[in-house]
Amino acid sequence: MIYYQVNNKTLYNPFLAYYESYKSKQPIGFYCYDTEYDTLDWTQEPEESFEQLMDQHAVDLRNRYEKIILPWSGGTDSQTIYNVFVRNNLHIDEIIICEDGSSCVTAHSEWMLKNHHDTTTKITIFRGPTTDFRRIIHYDDIASDGTINDDWIFQNKSDLFKFSPVGSAPFFDIYAAQHYSGHKYAVVIGYEKPGVYFQDGHWYTRQSDIILSSILGRPHLESFFLNPLLNLKQSHLTKRFMKRLNAVESEKLQAFGKIHRRLFDRPRIDYQVQAKMCGRHNELFLGYSETQKIQNYQGYKSIVVDTQTAGLDFAKGEQYLRDAVAGQNSLATNFLKGMYNLMSEPGFVEFLNQNILTAPNSILLPRAIWSKPYNLGN
């Protein structure tokens, strides 16, 4: 289980967690498989290789579920999972590809259609930046008369909270529920690399909520790399890599997390190195993963809520959202209403700016909330 806990309340929506902390003056706890992870000795690296552990986990998933659905982009995470299933001759029931209109992703789709060896696998491709699936904001909450709840942002559900031409984990969860509800199924997703750091003579590993907040409270999403043994192994791989670099900054070094933001100013090779250090395979086309992350980050950064105006014009810089609003797209309008509702209480806005956000009113750029750290030894 992955969830927030504030004032004895279990929450999956980060904004609800922030608001509960604001009202109760209690800290936000972020829990990431603590029950499972507490059973491990994190100072001991598994003897098996990362590849062997991935093979074992993939076989276990195939044996546990009737249906396996793989959202695939050709990036480092999903490509690694795909390779593991293929080399073990494990059937994938459906592969979902979300095209964003770029030639790179179109080439990914063409590659999959041409090269996937199992003709019984269903390959589903969603094409075009105007397809409404790309901002699913609670399609499952649309009323029978077609109206959409503009208080969606206060519901206890996970989401990316970003209107963007990019497929999201909640969409995959909703899609799978619509098509596989009569089966025991799993949507296998590529989360997540560890946050390894050095402090007071010891190395530690933990997870940031920033990426994982999109999958909270969705039990059918299987985070492949958060499997206990895989996370333990990749944490030690990362620790060993960072020790070789001898790159301890003061007494603390972030292998992922805060350094993730800094990689956008670094040469492209850095992302490849960082992915390799925790066991990922090469992406299908070199450079795609980092390009995608840069686009996502720029999209997050572009949404700044102007609390001094009564309008909803705070989609600064995110052209896709601006175009959707201009075209009277109901999902886009509802997205803006939700954000405006969120920021309509001045005291809460002040709390966010002082305690949560990395820049004033940048609603989609919060500081990380970290899970429980585990000691990897010295």
Buried (B, 14 or more C-beta within 10 A) or exposed (E): EBBBBBBEBBBBBBBBBBBBBBEEEBEBBBBBBBEEBEEBEBBEBBEEEBBEBBBBBBBEBBEEBEBBBBBBBBBBBBBBBBBBBBEEEBEBBBBBBBBBEBEBBBBBBEBBEEEBEBEEBEBEBBBEBEBBBBBBBBBEEBEEEEEBBBEBBBBBBBBBBBBBBBBBBBBBBBBBBEBBEEEEBBBBBBBBBBBBBBBEEEBBBBBBBBBBBBBBBBEBBBBBBBBBBBBBBBBBBBBBBBBEEEEBEEEEBBBBBBBBBEBEEEEEEBBBEBBBBBBBBBBBBEEBBBBBBBBBBEBBBBBBBBBEEEEBEBBEEBEBBBBBBEEEBEBBBBBBBBBBBBBEBEEBBEBBBEEBBEEEBBBBBBEBBBBBBBEBBE
